[in-house]
Amino acid sequence: MRRAGLITLSLMVLSLPLWAQASNGQEKLPAGLKVGDSLAWGWDIFKDCTSQVFALDEATALAIEKDGLSAFATMSGPIESSEWRYAPWQQTPVDSDAQADWSVDGYVWGGLACGLSAEWQAKSAHIGTEPGAYYSFGRGVLLLVDPGQRLVVFTQRDSLH
């Protein structure tokens, strides 16, 4: 019995890279937010969360830099044929002591970049506390966009709703 468990666990670990490639996370991003390649992906089995970092499309980044929050006007609400819905976009920095800025319906932003390496978690936290980026969140979903660094950090953690 123990051997079967080890074999199953080994197969799961070996299949993670394939699963990561198959689930690109882009289907959960707002339709107007255009991204390029995935730069990082992480999964925390104990916290039941996944995160992904995408390169922000150049044209989208320039539009955000030019128009600020108004560039996000079409990037909220429900995504076509999806359960995903985002709160209105807000500008960083976010004061982590002011929970009202970081929460909606009791949700707290603490899961940002969950499952990513410590370097990406620190970078994401830094982006969130400096001016120049934007964030939104929904039921179990966090999204941070930094047009200056051309980055999008997406986190899904169902327990954060």
C-alpha positions in Angstrom: 0.0 0.0 0.0 2.8 2.4 0.9 4.5 1.7 -2.4 1.3 2.5 -4.4 1.1 5.9 -2.5 4.7 6.7 -3.4 4.1 5.8 -7.0 1.0 8.0 -7.2 2.8 10.9 -5.5 5.7 10.5 -8.0 3.3 10.6 -10.9 1.6 13.7 -9.6 5.0 15.5 -9.2 6.1 14.5 -12.6 2.9 15.7 -14.2 3.0 19.2 -12.6 5.0 20.8 -15.4 2.5 19.4 -18.0 -0.4 20.6 -15.9 1.2 24.1 -15.5 1.6 24.4 -19.3 -2.0 23.3 -19.9 -3.5 25.7 -17.4 -2.2 29.1 -18.5 -4.5 31.2 -16.3 -5.2 33.6 -19.1 -8.8 32.5 -19.4 -9.3 34.1 -15.9 -7.9 37.5 -16.8 -10.2 40.4 -17.8 -10.7 40.4 -21.5 -9.2 43.9 -22.1 -6.0 43.0 -20.3 -3.6 41.7 -22.9 -0.6 39.7 -21.8 2.3 37.9 -23.4 4.5 35.1 -22.1 4.3 33.5 -18.7 7.4 34.5 -16.7 6.7 32.4 -13.6 4.3 29.9 -12.2 3.8 28.5 -8.8 1.5 26.3 -6.8 1.3 25.9 -3.0 -0.4 22.6 -2.3 -0.7 23.4 1.4 -2.5 26.7 0.9 -4.3 25.5 -2.2 -3.3 28.4 -4.4 -1.7 29.1 -7.7 0.0 32.2 -9.1 1.3 33.2 -12.4 3.4 36.2 -13.6 2.8 37.3 -17.2 4.6 39.8 -19.4 2.2 42.7 -20.0 1.6 43.4 -23.7 3.5 46.5 -24.8 0.4 48.2 -26.4 -1.6 47.6 -23.2 1.2 48.9 -21.0 1.5 52.1 -23.1 -2.3 52.6 -22.9 -2.2 52.2 -19.1 0.7 54.6 -18.8 -1.0 57.1 -20.9 -4.6 56.9 -19.6 -4.1 55.6 -16.0 -7.2 54.2 -14.4 -9.4 55.1 -17.3 -7.5 52.5 -19.4 -9.1 49.8 -17.2 -12.7 51.0 -17.9 -13.5 47.9 -19.9 -11.5 45.5 -17.7 -14.0 44.9 -14.8 -17.2 43.1 -14.5 -17.9 39.5 -15.6 -15.7 37.9 -18.2 -17.7 36.5 -21.1 -19.0 32.9 -20.4 -17.1 32.9 -17.1 -17.8 33.1 -13.4 -14.9 35.5 -13.0 -15.7 39.1 -12.0 -13.3 41.8 -10.8 -13.8 44.7 -8.4 -13.1 48.2 -9.8 -9.5 48.9 -10.5 -7.5 50.9 -7.9 -4.1 52.5 -7.9 -1.2 51.5 -5.8 0.3 52.1 -3.3 -1.9 50.1 -1.0 -1.6 50.8 2.7 -1.5 47.3 4.2 -2.5 48.7 7.5 -5.7 50.1 6.0 -7.6 46.9 5.6 -10.5 48.7 3.8 -8.2 49.4 0.9 -7.1 45.8 0.7 -10.4 44.1 1.2 -14.0 43.6 0.0 -16.5 41.5 1.8 -13.9 40.5 4.3 -11.4 39.4 1.7 -7.8 40.3 2.6 -5.0 40.7 0.0 -2.5 38.6 1.9 -2.4 35.8 -0.6 -0.8 37.8 -3.4 1.8 35.7 -5.3 1.0 32.6 -3.2 3.0 29.7 -4.5 5.6 31.7 -6.3 9.3 31.9 -5.3 10.3 34.2 -2.5 11.8 36.6 -5.0 8.5 36.9 -7.0 6.5 37.2 -3.7 8.8 40.1 -2.5 8.7 41.8 -5.9 4.9 41.6 -6.0 4.6 43.0 -2.5 6.9 45.8 -3.4 4.9 46.6 -6.5 1.7 46.8 -4.4 3.2 49.3 -2.0 4.7 51.7 -4.6 3.0 54.2 -6.9 2.5 53.4 -10.5 0.7 50.0 -10.5 -2.9 49.0 -10.4 -4.8 46.2 -8.7 -8.2 44.5 -8.7 -9.6 41.4 -7.1 -12.6 39.1 -7.2 -13.9 36.0 -5.5 -10.7 34.1 -4.8 -8.7 36.0 -7.4 -6.0 38.7 -7.1 -4.6 40.8 -9.9 -1.7 43.3 -9.9 -0.6 45.2 -13.0 2.6 47.2 -13.2 2.8 48.9 -16.6 6.3 50.3 -15.9 7.8 46.9 -15.3 5.4 45.3 -17.9 4.2 42.7 -15.4 0.9 41.1 -14.4 0.7 39.0 -11.2 -2.3 36.8 -11.1 -3.2 34.7 -8.0 -6.1 32.3 -7.5 -6.9 31.0 -4.0 -10.4 29.9 -3.5 -10.2 30.2 0.3 -9.7 34.0 0.0 -13.3 34.9 -0.6 
